[in-house]
Amino acid sequence: MQGHTTLPAESEPDLGSLNKGAELMLSNTRQPTLHNWRKRMEQAIIALSVTVGILTLGLGATIGYLIRCYVQETTPQYSHPEMFDENGNPLPDELLAIRFEGNPNENDDD
């Protein structure tokens, strides 16, 4: 086989049926090179990383929500005893609400 086969770009290679190896080497349909393989692998790794990241975030949010619900259900809720009557019912009418208006840091030393 020839060492270096070069053809002008404007002419089609017609090498006959005996020299199919040179025709294959000169054709544009070559197998992927190492650079193309690395590029495809980088794209696959990025896609897998994004997918695993999203799934991990979703799993963490679900587990966190379930743990929060469990803790809220099992922890006793404490309230002020003065807000209930003798039977444990809330007293909405007898509660006193105080509202402060203005800036509490003002000093009127005039």
N, CA, C and O atoms as a Tinker XYZ file with bonds, in Angstrom:
   440  protein
     1  N      0.845000   -1.172000    0.000000    73     2
     2  CA     0.000000    0.000000    0.000000    64     1     3
     3  C      0.890000    1.235000    0.000000    63     2     4     5
     4  O      2.022000    1.193000    0.483000    81     3
     5  N      0.396000    2.291000   -0.522000    73     3     6
     6  CA     1.187000    3.504000   -0.646000    64     5     7
     7  C      1.361000    4.160000    0.710000    63     6     8     9
     8  O      0.489000    4.048000    1.572000    81     7
     9  N      2.461000    4.831000    0.902000    73     7    10
    10  CA     2.740000    5.501000    2.161000    64     9    11
    11  C      1.887000    6.745000    2.359000    63    10    12    13
    12  O      1.238000    6.881000    3.396000    81    11
    13  N      1.872000    7.646000    1.402000    73    11    14
    14  CA     1.096000    8.883000    1.489000    64    13    15
    15  C      0.297000    9.040000    0.204000    63    14    16    17
    16  O      0.863000    9.218000   -0.874000    81    15
    17  N     -1.014000    8.972000    0.328000    73    15    18
    18  CA    -1.875000    9.129000   -0.831000    64    17    19
    19  C     -2.560000   10.475000   -0.723000    63    18    20    21
    20  O     -3.294000   10.718000    0.235000    81    19
    21  N     -2.338000   11.339000   -1.671000    73    19    22
    22  CA    -2.971000   12.649000   -1.675000    64    21    23
    23  C     -3.714000   12.830000   -2.977000    63    22    24    25
    24  O     -3.227000   12.473000   -4.050000    81    23
    25  N     -4.907000   13.393000   -2.864000    73    23    26
    26  CA    -5.711000   13.688000   -4.037000    64    25    27
    27  C     -6.136000   15.144000   -3.968000    63    26    28    29
    28  O     -6.300000   15.684000   -2.874000    81    27
    29  N     -6.315000   15.783000   -5.099000    73    27    30
    30  CA    -6.818000   17.148000   -5.068000    64    29    31
    31  C     -8.225000   17.178000   -4.466000    63    30    32    33
    32  O     -8.983000   16.219000   -4.618000    81    31
    33  N     -8.573000   18.258000   -3.792000    73    31    34
    34  CA    -9.848000   18.362000   -3.087000    64    33    35
    35  C    -11.030000   18.405000   -4.034000    63    34    36    37
    36  O    -12.123000   17.981000   -3.659000    81    35
    37  N    -10.850000   18.906000   -5.261000    73    35    38
    38  CA   -11.980000   19.040000   -6.171000    64    37    39
    39  C    -12.292000   17.748000   -6.930000    63    38    40    41
    40  O    -13.367000   17.655000   -7.521000    81    39
    41  N    -11.426000   16.772000   -6.942000    73    39    42
    42  CA   -11.689000   15.539000   -7.686000    64    41    43
    43  C    -12.129000   14.434000   -6.730000    63    42    44    45
    44  O    -11.684000   14.378000   -5.584000    81    43
    45  N    -12.998000   13.568000   -7.208000    73    43    46
    46  CA   -13.471000   12.428000   -6.445000    64    45    47
    47  C    -12.437000   11.305000   -6.521000    63    46    48    49
    48  O    -11.866000   11.070000   -7.586000    81    47
    49  N    -12.194000   10.625000   -5.433000    73    47    50
    50  CA   -11.217000    9.522000   -5.502000    64    49    51
    51  C    -11.820000    8.319000   -6.234000    63    50    52    53
    52  O    -12.862000    7.800000   -5.834000    81    51
    53  N    -11.157000    7.883000   -7.303000    73    51    54
    54  CA   -11.581000    6.692000   -8.034000    64    53    55
    55  C    -10.382000    5.749000   -8.041000    63    54    56    57
    56  O     -9.570000    5.750000   -8.966000    81    55
    57  N    -10.298000    4.966000   -7.008000    73    55    58
    58  CA    -9.126000    4.124000   -6.841000    64    57    59
    59  C     -9.369000    2.695000   -7.304000    63    58    60    61
    60  O     -8.457000    1.868000   -7.272000    81    59
    61  N    -10.580000    2.401000   -7.732000    73    59    62
    62  CA   -10.851000    1.059000   -8.224000    64    61    63
    63  C    -11.172000    0.101000   -7.085000    63    62    64    65
    64  O    -11.180000    0.476000   -5.913000    81    63
    65  N    -11.431000   -1.120000   -7.457000    73    63    66
    66  CA   -11.840000   -2.104000   -6.459000    64    65    67
    67  C    -10.662000   -2.723000   -5.736000    63    66    68    69
    68  O    -10.854000   -3.346000   -4.691000    81    67
    69  N     -9.441000   -2.575000   -6.253000    73    67    70
    70  CA    -8.294000   -3.194000   -5.615000    64    69    71
    71  C     -7.732000   -2.389000   -4.457000    63    70    72    73
    72  O     -7.050000   -2.939000   -3.592000    81    71
    73  N     -8.008000   -1.100000   -4.429000    73    71    74
    74  CA    -7.383000   -0.243000   -3.433000    64    73    75
    75  C     -8.444000    0.346000   -2.503000    63    74    76    77
    76  O     -8.538000    1.568000   -2.392000    81    75
    77  N     -9.230000   -0.471000   -1.847000    73    75    78
    78  CA   -10.294000    0.010000   -0.954000    64    77    79
    79  C     -9.741000    0.593000    0.343000    63    78    80    81
    80  O    -10.401000    1.433000    0.956000    81    79
    81  N     -8.563000    0.180000    0.779000    73    79    82
    82  CA    -7.970000    0.703000    2.013000    64    81    83
    83  C     -7.655000    2.181000    1.897000    63    82    84    85
    84  O     -7.935000    2.936000    2.827000    81    83
    85  N     -7.082000    2.618000    0.787000    73    83    86
    86  CA    -6.765000    4.026000    0.581000    64    85    87
    87  C     -8.039000    4.840000    0.449000    63    86    88    89
    88  O     -8.092000    5.981000    0.908000    81    87
    89  N     -9.068000    4.273000   -0.172000    73    87    90
    90  CA   -10.341000    4.973000   -0.292000    64    89    91
    91  C    -10.975000    5.177000    1.081000    63    90    92    93
    92  O    -11.545000    6.230000    1.368000    81    91
    93  N    -10.867000    4.161000    1.915000    73    91    94
    94  CA   -11.402000    4.269000    3.266000    64    93    95
    95  C    -10.641000    5.307000    4.082000    63    94    96    97
    96  O    -11.238000    6.052000    4.860000    81    95
    97  N     -9.328000    5.354000    3.904000    73    95    98
    98  CA    -8.520000    6.331000    4.628000    64    97    99
    99  C     -8.810000    7.749000    4.161000    63    98   100   101
   100  O     -8.717000    8.681000    4.960000    81    99
   101  N     -9.156000    7.940000    2.896000    73    99   102
   102  CA    -9.409000    9.269000    2.372000    64   101   103
   103  C    -10.852000    9.714000    2.566000    63   102   104   105
   104  O    -11.152000   10.894000    2.386000    81   103
   105  N    -11.737000    8.824000    2.922000    73   103   106
   106  CA   -13.140000    9.211000    3.082000    64   105   107
   107  C    -13.330000   10.015000    4.363000    63   106   108   109
   108  O    -12.526000    9.929000    5.291000    81   107
   109  N    -14.403000   10.793000    4.398000    73   107   110
   110  CA   -14.676000   11.638000    5.561000    64   109   111
   111  C    -15.387000   10.895000    6.683000    63   110   112   113
   112  O    -15.501000   11.423000    7.789000    81   111
   113  N    -15.858000    9.706000    6.431000    73   111   114
   114  CA   -16.576000    8.940000    7.453000    64   113   115
   115  C    -15.585000    8.084000    8.225000    63   114   116   117
   116  O    -15.518000    6.868000    8.048000    81   115
   117  N    -14.828000    8.736000    9.075000    73   115   118
   118  CA   -13.852000    8.014000    9.878000    64   117   119
   119  C    -14.456000    7.676000   11.228000    63   118   120   121
   120  O    -15.460000    8.260000   11.639000    81   119
   121  N    -13.851000    6.754000   11.895000    73   119   122
   122  CA   -14.298000    6.399000   13.232000    64   121   123
   123  C    -13.942000    7.532000   14.189000    63   122   124   125
   124  O    -13.019000    8.302000   13.922000    81   123
   125  N    -14.676000    7.642000   15.316000    73   123   126
   126  CA   -14.390000    8.742000   16.234000    64   125   127
   127  C    -12.970000    8.665000   16.783000    63   126   128   129
   128  O    -12.463000    7.600000   17.137000    81   127
   129  N    -12.368000    9.814000   16.835000    73   127   130
   130  CA   -11.014000    9.882000   17.366000    64   129   131
   131  C    -11.065000    9.976000   18.881000    63   130   132   133
   132  O    -12.142000   10.017000   19.477000    81   131
   133  N     -9.913000   10.008000   19.487000    73   131   134
   134  CA    -9.834000   10.082000   20.938000    64   133   135
   135  C    -10.429000   11.393000   21.460000    63   134   136   137
   136  O    -11.044000   11.419000   22.526000    81   135
   137  N    -10.243000   12.476000   20.705000    73   135   138
   138  CA   -10.796000   13.770000   21.114000    64   137   139
   139  C    -12.324000   13.727000   21.126000    63   138   140   141
   140  O    -12.948000   14.219000   22.066000    81   139
   141  N    -12.931000   13.144000   20.092000    73   139   142
   142  CA   -14.396000   13.031000   20.049000    64   141   143
   143  C    -14.905000   12.136000   21.163000    63   142   144   145
   144  O    -15.950000   12.411000   21.753000    81   143
   145  N    -14.182000   11.072000   21.455000    73   143   146
   146  CA   -14.581000   10.154000   22.529000    64   145   147
   147  C    -14.562000   10.876000   23.872000    63   146   148   149
   148  O    -15.483000   10.731000   24.676000    81   147
   149  N    -13.506000   11.655000   24.109000    73   147   150
   150  CA   -13.418000   12.404000   25.372000    64   149   151
   151  C    -14.540000   13.434000   25.477000    63   150   152   153
   152  O    -15.100000   13.633000   26.555000    81   151
   153  N    -14.866000   14.080000   24.376000    73   151   154
   154  CA   -15.927000   15.078000   24.371000    64   153   155
   155  C    -17.267000   14.425000   24.703000    63   154   156   157
   156  O    -18.047000   14.974000   25.482000    81   155
   157  N    -17.538000   13.265000   24.123000    73   155   158
   158  CA   -18.780000   12.545000   24.429000    64   157   159
   159  C    -18.809000   12.087000   25.878000    63   158   160   161
   160  O    -19.851000   12.147000   26.531000    81   159
   161  N    -17.671000   11.632000   26.381000    73   159   162
   162  CA   -17.624000   11.186000   27.779000    64   161   163
   163  C    -17.829000   12.365000   28.728000    63   162   164   165
   164  O    -18.493000   12.212000   29.753000    81   163
   165  N    -17.279000   13.525000   28.415000    73   163   166
   166  CA   -17.493000   14.709000   29.243000    64   165   167
   167  C    -18.965000   15.089000   29.274000    63   166   168   169
   168  O    -19.492000   15.450000   30.326000    81   167
   169  N    -19.631000   15.010000   28.128000    73   167   170
   170  CA   -21.057000   15.321000   28.075000    64   169   171
   171  C    -21.859000   14.314000   28.891000    63   170   172   173
   172  O    -22.802000   14.690000   29.587000    81   171
   173  N    -21.495000   13.046000   28.811000    73   171   174
   174  CA   -22.201000   12.019000   29.581000    64   173   175
   175  C    -21.973000   12.207000   31.073000    63   174   176   177
   176  O    -22.899000   12.045000   31.868000    81   175
   177  N    -20.752000   12.545000   31.457000    73   175   178
   178  CA   -20.445000   12.749000   32.879000    64   177   179
   179  C    -21.197000   13.965000   33.406000    63   178   180   181
   180  O    -21.712000   13.928000   34.524000    81   179
   181  N    -21.269000   15.026000   32.637000    73   179   182
   182  CA   -22.009000   16.215000   33.070000    64   181   183
   183  C    -23.485000   15.901000   33.209000    63   182   184   185
   184  O    -24.116000   16.308000   34.184000    81   183
   185  N    -24.045000   15.178000   32.242000    73   183   186
   186  CA   -25.470000   14.824000   32.314000    64   185   187
   187  C    -25.755000   13.946000   33.524000    63   186   188   189
   188  O    -26.741000   14.163000   34.228000    81   187
   189  N    -24.905000   12.960000   33.773000    73   187   190
   190  CA   -25.094000   12.095000   34.937000    64   189   191
   191  C    -24.918000   12.870000   36.245000    63   190   192   193
   192  O    -25.650000   12.637000   37.207000    81   191
   193  N    -23.961000   13.782000   36.282000    73   191   194
   194  CA   -23.735000   14.567000   37.500000    64   193   195
   195  C    -24.937000   15.452000   37.814000    63   194   196   197
   196  O    -25.349000   15.552000   38.969000    81   195
   197  N    -25.495000   16.089000   36.802000    73   195   198
   198  CA   -26.672000   16.932000   37.013000    64   197   199
   199  C    -27.856000   16.086000   37.474000    63   198   200   201
   200  O    -28.592000   16.486000   38.376000    81   199
   201  N    -28.041000   14.921000   36.859000    73   199   202
   202  CA   -29.148000   14.040000   37.247000    64   201   203
   203  C    -28.988000   13.553000   38.682000    63   202   204   205
   204  O    -29.944000   13.580000   39.457000    81   203
   205  N    -27.792000   13.109000   39.037000    73   203   206
   206  CA   -27.546000   12.637000   40.404000    64   205   207
   207  C    -27.703000   13.784000   41.394000    63   206   208   209
   208  O    -28.225000   13.575000   42.489000    81   207
   209  N    -27.272000   14.969000   41.045000    73   207   210
   210  CA   -27.430000   16.124000   41.929000    64   209   211
   211  C    -28.881000   16.461000   42.190000    63   210   212   213
   212  O    -29.264000   16.721000   43.330000    81   211
   213  N    -29.694000   16.459000   41.143000    73   211   214
   214  CA   -31.115000   16.763000   41.304000    64   213   215
   215  C    -31.804000   15.679000   42.129000    63   214   216   217
   216  O    -32.622000   15.984000   42.996000    81   215
   217  N    -31.476000   14.418000   41.862000    73   215   218
   218  CA   -32.076000   13.329000   42.643000    64   217   219
   219  C    -31.644000   13.385000   44.104000    63   218   220   221
   220  O    -32.454000   13.115000   44.991000    81   219
   221  N    -30.393000   13.727000   44.371000    73   219   222
   222  CA   -29.917000   13.850000   45.751000    64   221   223
   223  C    -30.617000   14.999000   46.456000    63   222   224   225
   224  O    -31.001000   14.865000   47.618000    81   223
   225  N    -30.790000   16.113000   45.783000    73   223   226
   226  CA   -31.497000   17.250000   46.375000    64   225   227
   227  C    -32.944000   16.885000   46.688000    63   226   228   229
   228  O    -33.449000   17.232000   47.756000    81   227
   229  N    -33.614000   16.195000   45.780000    73   227   230
   230  CA   -34.997000   15.771000   46.018000    64   229   231
   231  C    -35.104000   14.780000   47.161000    63   230   232   233
   232  O    -36.014000   14.879000   47.984000    81   231
   233  N    -34.180000   13.823000   47.223000    73   231   234
   234  CA   -34.197000   12.845000   48.314000    64   233   235
   235  C    -33.924000   13.524000   49.649000    63   234   236   237
   236  O    -34.562000   13.193000   50.648000    81   235
   237  N    -32.991000   14.463000   49.682000    73   235   238
   238  CA   -32.695000   15.187000   50.916000    64   237   239
   239  C    -33.877000   16.017000   51.384000    63   238   240   241
   240  O    -34.160000   16.073000   52.581000    81   239
   241  N    -34.575000   16.666000   50.446000    73   239   242
   242  CA   -35.746000   17.462000   50.812000    64   241   243
   243  C    -36.861000   16.573000   51.350000    63   242   244   245
   244  O    -37.534000   16.939000   52.313000    81   243
   245  N    -37.061000   15.416000   50.741000    73   243   246
   246  CA   -38.102000   14.494000   51.201000    64   245   247
   247  C    -37.785000   13.943000   52.583000    63   246   248   249
   248  O    -38.658000   13.908000   53.450000    81   247
   249  N    -36.558000   13.518000   52.795000    73   247   250
   250  CA   -36.172000   12.987000   54.108000    64   249   251
   251  C    -36.243000   14.093000   55.160000    63   250   252   253
   252  O    -36.697000   13.841000   56.276000    81   251
   253  N    -35.809000   15.300000   54.835000    73   251   254
   254  CA   -35.889000   16.416000   55.777000    64   253   255
   255  C    -37.320000   16.746000   56.160000    63   254   256   257
   256  O    -37.606000   17.016000   57.326000    81   255
   257  N    -38.216000   16.726000   55.191000    73   255   258
   258  CA   -39.630000   16.991000   55.467000    64   257   259
   259  C    -40.224000   15.913000   56.370000    63   258   260   261
   260  O    -40.973000   16.224000   57.297000    81   259
   261  N    -39.898000   14.660000   56.109000    73   259   262
   262  CA   -40.420000   13.575000   56.939000    64   261   263
   263  C    -39.882000   13.643000   58.364000    63   262   264   265
   264  O    -40.622000   13.381000   59.312000    81   263
   265  N    -38.620000   13.985000   58.530000    73   263   266
   266  CA   -38.041000   14.110000   59.874000    64   265   267
   267  C    -38.682000   15.282000   60.608000    63   266   268   269
   268  O    -38.988000   15.170000   61.795000    81   267
   269  N    -38.890000   16.406000   59.919000    73   267   270
   270  CA   -39.531000   17.552000   60.562000    64   269   271
   271  C    -40.939000   17.209000   61.025000    63   270   272   273
   272  O    -41.333000   17.580000   62.131000    81   271
   273  N    -41.703000   16.505000   60.193000    73   271   274
   274  CA   -43.059000   16.097000   60.584000    64   273   275
   275  C    -43.019000   15.170000   61.791000    63   274   276   277
   276  O    -43.843000   15.303000   62.697000    81   275
   277  N    -42.087000   14.245000   61.818000    73   275   278
   278  CA   -41.975000   13.314000   62.945000    64   277   279
   279  C    -41.635000   14.053000   64.236000    63   278   280   281
   280  O    -42.216000   13.775000   65.285000    81   279
   281  N    -40.700000   14.991000   64.160000    73   279   282
   282  CA   -40.300000   15.731000   65.357000    64   281   283
   283  C    -41.452000   16.591000   65.863000    63   282   284   285
   284  O    -41.666000   16.675000   67.072000    81   283
   285  N    -42.195000   17.226000   64.971000    73   283   286
   286  CA   -43.318000   18.060000   65.399000    64   285   287
   287  C    -44.442000   17.237000   66.010000    63   286   288   289
   288  O    -45.127000   17.709000   66.918000    81   287
   289  N    -44.642000   16.016000   65.528000    73   287   290
   290  CA   -45.706000   15.183000   66.075000    64   289   291
   291  C    -45.333000   14.579000   67.418000    63   290   292   293
   292  O    -46.212000   14.368000   68.254000    81   291
   293  N    -44.074000   14.299000   67.647000    73   291   294
   294  CA   -43.667000   13.629000   68.890000    64   293   295
   295  C    -43.255000   14.600000   69.990000    63   294   296   297
   296  O    -43.199000   14.193000   71.151000    81   295
   297  N    -42.966000   15.850000   69.686000    73   295   298
   298  CA   -42.546000   16.823000   70.697000    64   297   299
   299  C    -43.782000   17.456000   71.332000    63   298   300   301
   300  O    -44.673000   17.912000   70.616000    81   299
   301  N    -43.850000   17.493000   72.663000    73   299   302
   302  CA   -45.013000   18.131000   73.295000    64   301   303
   303  C    -44.992000   19.645000   73.069000    63   302   304   305
   304  O    -43.931000   20.271000   73.067000    81   303
   305  N    -46.172000   20.214000   72.881000    73   303   306
   306  CA   -46.315000   21.644000   72.656000    64   305   307
   307  C    -46.635000   22.328000   73.983000    63   306   308   309
   308  O    -47.657000   22.034000   74.603000    81   307
   309  N    -45.787000   23.217000   74.410000    73   307   310
   310  CA   -45.976000   23.911000   75.680000    64   309   311
   311  C    -46.641000   25.258000   75.435000    63   310   312   313
   312  O    -46.336000   25.953000   74.466000    81   311
   313  N    -47.554000   25.612000   76.331000    73   311   314
   314  CA   -48.227000   26.901000   76.265000    64   313   315
   315  C    -48.204000   27.534000   77.646000    63   314   316   317
   316  O    -47.897000   26.872000   78.638000    81   315
   317  N    -48.529000   28.812000   77.703000    73   315   318
   318  CA   -48.592000   29.497000   78.986000    64   317   319
   319  C    -49.836000   29.038000   79.747000    63   318   320   321
   320  O    -50.917000   28.995000   79.159000    81   319
   321  N    -49.723000   28.699000   81.015000    73   319   322
   322  CA   -50.876000   28.211000   81.766000    64   321   323
   323  C    -51.938000   29.290000   82.003000    63   322   324   325
   324  O    -53.101000   28.960000   82.235000    81   323
   325  N    -51.566000   30.554000   81.949000    73   323   326
   326  CA   -52.551000   31.611000   82.186000    64   325   327
   327  C    -53.499000   31.790000   81.007000    63   326   328   329
   328  O    -54.467000   32.545000   81.109000    81   327
   329  N    -53.244000   31.118000   79.898000    73   327   330
   330  CA   -54.110000   31.232000   78.735000    64   329   331
   331  C    -55.241000   30.193000   78.749000    63   330   332   333
   332  O    -56.037000   30.144000   77.812000    81   331
   333  N    -55.322000   29.361000   79.804000    73   331   334
   334  CA   -56.330000   28.298000   79.874000    64   333   335
   335  C    -57.117000   28.403000   81.178000    63   334   336   337
   336  O    -56.618000   28.926000   82.175000    81   335
   337  N    -58.363000   27.895000   81.160000    73   335   338
   338  CA   -59.169000   27.873000   82.383000    64   337   339
   339  C    -58.887000   26.586000   83.160000    63   338   340   341
   340  O    -57.924000   25.878000   82.867000    81   339
   341  N    -59.738000   26.285000   84.158000    73   339   342
   342  CA   -59.515000   25.119000   85.013000    64   341   343
   343  C    -59.647000   23.803000   84.242000    63   342   344   345
   344  O    -59.040000   22.801000   84.618000    81   343
   345  N    -60.430000   23.803000   83.174000    73   343   346
   346  CA   -60.646000   22.577000   82.406000    64   345   347
   347  C    -59.665000   22.418000   81.243000    63   346   348   349
   348  O    -59.719000   21.403000   80.549000    81   347
   349  N    -58.795000   23.357000   81.011000    73   347   350
   350  CA   -57.819000   23.283000   79.930000    64   349   351
   351  C    -58.279000   23.905000   78.633000    63   350   352   353
   352  O    -57.619000   23.745000   77.605000    81   351
   353  N    -59.398000   24.615000   78.654000    73   351   354
   354  CA   -59.898000   25.282000   77.453000    64   353   355
   355  C    -59.279000   26.667000   77.336000    63   354   356   357
   356  O    -59.070000   27.326000   78.354000    81   355
   357  N    -58.978000   27.133000   76.114000    73   355   358
   358  CA   -58.368000   28.468000   75.963000    64   357   359
   359  C    -59.358000   29.568000   76.327000    63   358   360   361
   360  O    -60.568000   29.422000   76.156000    81   359
   361  N    -58.816000   30.662000   76.828000    73   359   362
   362  CA   -59.609000   31.827000   77.225000    64   361   363
   363  C    -59.386000   32.957000   76.222000    63   362   364   365
   364  O    -58.514000   33.794000   76.457000    81   363
   365  N    -60.121000   33.024000   75.130000    73   363   366
   366  CA   -59.856000   34.065000   74.137000    64   365   367
   367  C    -60.367000   35.438000   74.559000    63   366   368   369
   368  O    -59.839000   36.451000   74.099000    81   367
   369  N    -61.385000   35.499000   75.425000    73   367   370
   370  CA   -61.973000   36.789000   75.785000    64   369   371
   371  C    -61.199000   37.491000   76.883000    63   370   372   373
   372  O    -61.217000   38.721000   76.941000    81   371
   373  N    -60.542000   36.787000   77.725000    73   371   374
   374  CA   -59.888000   37.385000   78.882000    64   373   375
   375  C    -58.405000   37.671000   78.663000    63   374   376   377
   376  O    -57.714000   38.060000   79.604000    81   375
   377  N    -57.913000   37.493000   77.469000    73   375   378
   378  CA   -56.507000   37.756000   77.200000    64   377   379
   379  C    -56.297000   39.237000   76.943000    63   378   380   381
   380  O    -57.152000   39.893000   76.347000    81   379
   381  N    -55.202000   39.752000   77.373000    73   379   382
   382  CA   -54.863000   41.159000   77.218000    64   381   383
   383  C    -53.754000   41.289000   76.182000    63   382   384   385
   384  O    -52.713000   40.640000   76.288000    81   383
   385  N    -53.982000   42.120000   75.195000    73   383   386
   386  CA   -52.975000   42.354000   74.162000    64   385   387
   387  C    -52.518000   43.806000   74.278000    63   386   388   389
   388  O    -53.333000   44.725000   74.351000    81   387
   389  N    -51.212000   43.991000   74.291000    73   387   390
   390  CA   -50.633000   45.336000   74.412000    64   389   391
   391  C    -49.870000   45.625000   73.133000    63   390   392   393
   392  O    -49.104000   44.794000   72.646000    81   391
   393  N    -50.094000   46.821000   72.597000    73   391   394
   394  CA   -49.414000   47.217000   71.375000    64   393   395
   395  C    -48.652000   48.508000   71.649000    63   394   396   397
   396  O    -49.230000   49.498000   72.099000    81   395
   397  N    -47.352000   48.489000   71.374000    73   395   398
   398  CA   -46.512000   49.661000   71.576000    64   397   399
   399  C    -46.331000   50.370000   70.246000    63   398   400   401
   400  O    -46.013000   49.738000   69.239000    81   399
   401  N    -46.530000   51.668000   70.238000    73   399   402
   402  CA   -46.358000   52.444000   69.026000    64   401   403
   403  C    -45.190000   53.392000   69.203000    63   402   404   405
   404  O    -44.850000   53.787000   70.319000    81   403
   405  N    -44.590000   53.744000   68.097000    73   403   406
   406  CA   -43.477000   54.679000   68.137000    64   405   407
   407  C    -42.152000   53.944000   68.294000    63   406   408   409
   408  O    -42.102000   52.720000   68.413000    81   407
   409  N    -41.094000   54.726000   68.290000    73   407   410
   410  CA   -39.760000   54.176000   68.417000    64   409   411
   411  C    -39.408000   54.074000   69.899000    63   410   412   413
   412  O    -39.379000   55.102000   70.576000    81   411
   413  N    -39.144000   52.900000   70.426000    73   411   414
   414  CA   -38.859000   52.779000   71.854000    64   413   415
   415  C    -37.498000   53.324000   72.244000    63   414   416   417
   416  O    -37.214000   53.449000   73.435000    81   415
   417  N    -36.653000   53.652000   71.287000    73   415   418
   418  CA   -35.310000   54.137000   71.590000    64   417   419
   419  C    -35.235000   55.665000   71.684000    63   418   420   421
   420  O    -34.163000   56.219000   71.928000    81   419
   421  N    -36.361000   56.341000   71.491000    73   419   422
   422  CA   -36.333000   57.793000   71.565000    64   421   423
   423  C    -36.223000   58.241000   73.016000    63   422   424   425
   424  O    -36.894000   57.700000   73.894000    81   423
   425  N    -35.408000   59.192000   73.251000    73   423   426
   426  CA   -35.246000   59.735000   74.602000    64   425   427
   427  C    -35.830000   61.167000   74.620000    63   426   428   429
   428  O    -35.407000   62.039000   73.861000    81   427
   429  N    -36.800000   61.371000   75.501000    73   427   430
   430  CA   -37.399000   62.698000   75.641000    64   429   431
   431  C    -36.829000   63.393000   76.871000    63   430   432   433
   432  O    -37.509000   63.516000   77.889000    81   431
   433  N    -35.613000   63.834000   76.779000    73   431   434
   434  CA   -34.941000   64.482000   77.902000    64   433   435
   435  C    -35.043000   65.995000   77.813000    63   434   436   437
   436  O    -34.364000   66.700000   78.559000    81   435
   437  N    -35.865000   66.503000   76.929000    73   435   438
   438  CA   -35.949000   67.965000   76.749000    64   437   439
   439  C    -36.452000   68.602000   77.976000    63   438   440
   440  O    -36.593000   69.824000   78.024000    81   439
